[in-house]
Amino acid sequence: MIRFNLIIAGAERNVEPYIDQIFENIDQISKLFSKVTIVLVESDSDEYQYLLVIDMDDICAHKIKVKSILSNFEYDD
């Protein structure tokens, strides 16, 4: 076990067919850490396609590189 605490954040939409497998994965990950908090955001709308989680500490206080952020969206489904 890792002696760190973890927050797992996820966006959920149309997850019913996969929910059991998703929570099995969350359970496996949770067993690795001392304490785990799960934050789920439910969206029944197609308005948003992604969830961006930002760790609000000194690391995220540095100026971001927009090109690095955008590079995460350069793939085909």
Backbone as ProteinMPNN parsed JSONL, in Angstrom:
{"seq_chain_A": "MIRFNLIIAGAERNVEPYIDQIFENIDQISKLFSKVTIVLVESDSDEYQYLLVIDMDDICAHKIKVKSILSNFEYDD", "coords_chain_A": {"N_chain_A": [[0.843, -1.186, 0.0], [0.456, 2.229, -0.749], [1.527, 5.034, 1.036], [-0.079, 7.341, 0.734], [-2.741, 9.674, 0.165], [-5.557, 9.752, -2.024], [-7.48, 11.342, -4.561], [-9.981, 10.394, -6.658], [-11.307, 11.438, -9.607], [-14.07, 11.661, -11.75], [-15.966, 11.903, -14.764], [-19.253, 11.183, -15.604], [-21.316, 9.8, -18.029], [-23.723, 8.161, -19.811], [-22.864, 5.647, -18.788], [-23.858, 3.255, -17.949], [-23.608, 0.621, -19.242], [-20.979, 0.017, -18.584], [-20.482, 0.381, -15.921], [-20.057, -1.483, -13.798], [-17.514, -2.594, -14.38], [-15.994, -0.282, -14.333], [-16.171, 0.491, -11.624], [-14.942, -1.729, -10.51], [-12.314, -1.298, -11.349], [-11.839, 1.136, -10.022], [-12.009, 0.216, -7.41], [-9.769, -1.516, -7.302], [-7.686, 0.343, -7.68], [-8.121, 1.929, -5.429], [-7.376, 0.269, -3.336], [-4.668, 0.512, -3.304], [-3.915, 2.785, -1.964], [-3.73, 4.805, 1.058], [-5.954, 6.344, 1.823], [-8.909, 7.127, 0.08], [-10.84, 9.308, -1.86], [-13.711, 9.695, -3.764], [-14.867, 11.524, -6.473], [-17.537, 12.173, -8.408], [-18.893, 13.41, -11.386], [-21.892, 13.917, -12.793], [-23.25, 14.025, -15.999], [-25.85, 14.597, -18.03], [-25.882, 15.695, -20.43], [-24.77, 16.487, -23.747], [-23.184, 18.607, -23.928], [-20.658, 18.968, -22.735], [-17.59, 17.335, -23.273], [-15.322, 16.485, -21.972], [-13.533, 16.121, -18.847], [-11.541, 18.091, -16.947], [-9.171, 17.814, -14.555], [-7.632, 19.615, -12.084], [-4.902, 19.846, -10.034], [-4.803, 21.79, -7.37], [-2.301, 23.252, -6.502], [1.117, 24.293, -5.857], [2.368, 23.414, -8.204], [0.487, 23.69, -10.273], [0.388, 26.38, -10.324], [2.243, 27.415, -11.954], [2.836, 28.938, -15.137], [0.82, 27.775, -17.755], [1.339, 25.644, -20.61], [-0.208, 26.044, -23.423], [-0.151, 24.599, -25.797], [0.638, 22.08, -24.917], [-1.604, 21.275, -23.458], [-3.57, 21.202, -25.482], [-2.507, 19.191, -27.08], [-3.342, 16.829, -25.985], [-5.77, 16.308, -27.067], [-5.539, 15.454, -29.613], [-6.337, 13.069, -31.282], [-7.934, 10.26, -32.834], [-11.19, 8.993, -32.39]], "CA_chain_A": [[0.0, 0.0, 0.0], [1.149, 3.51, -0.82], [1.103, 5.858, 2.177], [-0.595, 8.619, 0.256], [-4.179, 9.75, -0.044], [-5.85, 9.953, -3.443], [-8.818, 11.713, -5.018], [-10.315, 9.917, -8.001], [-12.368, 12.272, -10.166], [-14.549, 11.136, -13.015], [-17.2, 12.41, -15.357], [-20.044, 10.044, -16.057], [-22.438, 9.994, -18.948], [-23.982, 6.918, -20.546], [-21.915, 4.676, -18.257], [-24.546, 2.067, -17.456], [-23.052, -0.661, -19.705], [-19.598, -0.159, -18.13], [-20.346, 0.836, -14.537], [-19.474, -2.519, -12.948], [-16.078, -2.682, -14.661], [-15.384, 0.974, -13.877], [-16.021, 0.443, -10.174], [-13.921, -2.736, -10.203], [-11.03, -0.606, -11.502], [-11.721, 2.097, -8.917], [-11.739, -0.577, -6.217], [-8.369, -1.952, -7.361], [-6.842, 1.523, -7.452], [-8.333, 2.366, -4.044], [-6.635, -0.627, -2.433], [-3.253, 0.878, -3.336], [-3.687, 4.028, -1.228], [-4.185, 4.84, 2.451], [-7.298, 6.927, 1.872], [-9.378, 7.501, -1.256], [-12.106, 10.011, -2.013], [-14.174, 9.621, -5.149], [-15.721, 12.636, -6.886], [-18.139, 11.887, -9.704], [-19.698, 14.482, -11.968], [-22.838, 13.34, -13.735], [-23.679, 14.949, -17.041], [-26.789, 14.002, -18.979], [-25.839, 16.577, -21.589], [-23.64, 16.342, -24.667], [-22.54, 19.915, -23.994], [-19.25, 18.83, -22.362], [-17.045, 16.042, -23.653], [-14.155, 16.137, -21.16], [-13.387, 16.637, -17.494], [-10.154, 18.439, -16.656], [-8.942, 17.886, -13.119], [-6.426, 20.388, -11.812], [-4.422, 19.784, -8.658], [-4.661, 23.211, -7.039], [-1.145, 23.476, -5.639], [2.174, 25.102, -6.453], [2.688, 22.948, -9.557], [-0.467, 24.288, -11.204], [0.516, 27.834, -10.282], [3.141, 27.803, -13.042], [2.166, 29.261, -16.398], [0.573, 26.573, -18.554], [1.704, 25.631, -22.024], [-1.469, 25.723, -24.102], [0.13, 23.552, -26.784], [0.654, 20.802, -24.201], [-2.994, 20.925, -23.153], [-4.253, 20.861, -26.731], [-1.963, 17.956, -27.656], [-4.085, 15.702, -25.439], [-7.009, 16.132, -27.82], [-5.171, 15.174, -30.997], [-6.451, 11.653, -31.59], [-9.208, 9.846, -33.442], [-11.938, 8.018, -31.555]], "C_chain_A": [[0.884, 1.243, 0.0], [0.638, 4.384, 0.317], [0.715, 7.267, 1.746], [-2.106, 8.526, 0.154], [-4.425, 10.142, -1.494], [-7.284, 10.424, -3.627], [-8.965, 11.186, -6.441], [-11.487, 10.751, -8.48], [-12.778, 11.7, -11.518], [-15.824, 11.804, -13.455], [-17.972, 11.213, -15.877], [-21.218, 10.476, -16.918], [-22.558, 8.705, -19.753], [-23.054, 5.788, -20.089], [-22.55, 3.346, -17.862], [-23.945, 0.749, -17.959], [-21.677, -0.983, -19.101], [-19.417, 0.031, -16.632], [-19.712, -0.214, -13.629], [-17.962, -2.612, -13.137], [-15.344, -1.428, -14.181], [-15.16, 0.931, -12.368], [-15.082, -0.672, -9.718], [-12.532, -2.107, -10.309], [-10.801, 0.39, -10.37], [-11.388, 1.356, -7.625], [-10.281, -1.04, -6.184], [-7.42, -0.796, -7.081], [-6.924, 1.943, -5.994], [-7.539, 1.534, -3.049], [-5.149, -0.278, -2.354], [-2.913, 2.042, -2.415], [-4.256, 3.945, 0.182], [-5.623, 5.315, 2.564], [-7.674, 7.383, 0.471], [-10.72, 8.209, -1.149], [-12.464, 9.985, -3.485], [-15.135, 10.768, -5.407], [-16.23, 12.315, -8.281], [-19.009, 13.056, -10.13], [-20.594, 13.84, -13.014], [-23.269, 14.399, -14.73], [-24.589, 14.21, -18.002], [-26.816, 14.782, -20.295], [-24.638, 16.244, -22.453], [-22.847, 17.639, -24.767], [-21.047, 19.838, -23.691], [-18.775, 17.432, -22.713], [-15.91, 15.581, -22.737], [-14.257, 16.731, -19.771], [-11.902, 16.891, -17.283], [-10.023, 18.611, -15.153], [-7.613, 18.585, -12.902], [-6.103, 20.273, -10.325], [-4.041, 21.207, -8.257], [-3.533, 23.45, -6.04], [-0.088, 24.277, -6.385], [2.523, 24.684, -7.877], [1.77, 23.611, -10.58], [-0.458, 25.81, -11.158], [1.462, 28.34, -11.369], [2.341, 28.072, -14.31], [2.018, 27.993, -17.236], [1.08, 26.761, -19.974], [0.468, 25.138, -22.774], [-1.266, 24.599, -25.107], [0.13, 22.168, -26.127], [-0.76, 20.345, -23.867], [-3.697, 20.445, -24.42], [-3.756, 19.555, -27.338], [-2.686, 16.718, -27.132], [-5.365, 15.404, -26.209], [-6.761, 15.806, -29.285], [-5.155, 13.664, -31.246], [-7.811, 11.405, -32.209], [-9.88, 8.855, -32.521], [-11.973, 6.722, -32.267]], "O_chain_A": [[1.919, 1.292, 0.664], [-0.57, 4.462, 0.537], [1.146, 8.254, 2.342], [-2.674, 7.437, 0.067], [-3.587, 10.794, -2.116], [-8.192, 9.963, -2.935], [-8.16, 11.503, -7.317], [-12.54, 10.774, -7.843], [-11.934, 11.306, -12.323], [-16.651, 12.215, -12.641], [-17.403, 10.33, -16.52], [-21.986, 11.376, -16.58], [-21.571, 8.227, -20.313], [-22.519, 5.054, -20.92], [-21.844, 2.411, -17.481], [-23.783, -0.173, -17.16], [-21.259, -2.141, -19.111], [-18.311, -0.14, -16.12], [-18.903, 0.134, -12.769], [-17.217, -2.699, -12.162], [-14.219, -1.505, -13.688], [-14.085, 1.29, -11.887], [-14.486, -0.571, -8.646], [-11.672, -2.351, -9.463], [-9.701, 0.476, -9.825], [-10.57, 1.825, -6.834], [-9.632, -0.961, -5.141], [-6.458, -0.946, -6.328], [-5.906, 2.276, -5.387], [-7.083, 2.05, -2.028], [-4.452, -0.722, -1.441], [-1.74, 2.264, -2.114], [-5.137, 3.134, 0.469], [-6.414, 4.748, 3.318], [-6.852, 7.959, -0.242], [-11.619, 7.763, -0.436], [-11.618, 10.226, -4.346], [-16.096, 10.967, -4.664], [-15.447, 12.199, -9.224], [-19.763, 13.614, -9.333], [-20.112, 13.287, -14.002], [-23.61, 15.522, -14.359], [-24.151, 13.301, -18.707], [-27.666, 14.551, -21.154], [-23.613, 15.777, -21.956], [-21.943, 17.756, -25.595], [-20.251, 20.548, -24.306], [-19.483, 16.454, -22.474], [-15.572, 14.397, -22.731], [-14.968, 17.71, -19.543], [-11.093, 15.975, -17.433], [-10.69, 19.456, -14.555], [-6.593, 18.193, -13.468], [-6.938, 20.571, -9.471], [-3.06, 21.756, -8.759], [-3.774, 23.804, -4.885], [-0.371, 24.871, -7.425], [2.935, 25.523, -8.678], [2.228, 24.046, -11.637], [-1.217, 26.458, -11.879], [1.49, 29.532, -11.674], [1.28, 27.484, -14.515], [2.972, 27.234, -17.404], [1.226, 27.88, -20.465], [0.149, 23.949, -22.752], [-2.13, 23.733, -25.247], [-0.33, 21.196, -26.726], [-1.076, 19.161, -23.982], [-4.343, 19.397, -24.419], [-4.507, 18.878, -28.041], [-2.646, 15.666, -27.77], [-5.975, 14.352, -26.016], [-7.677, 15.875, -30.104], [-4.093, 13.061, -31.4], [-8.718, 12.232, -32.118], [-9.23, 7.985, -31.94], [-12.545, 5.755, -31.762]]}, "name": "protein", "num_of_chains": 1, "seq": "MIRFNLIIAGAERNVEPYIDQIFENIDQISKLFSKVTIVLVESDSDEYQYLLVIDMDDICAHKIKVKSILSNFEYDD"}
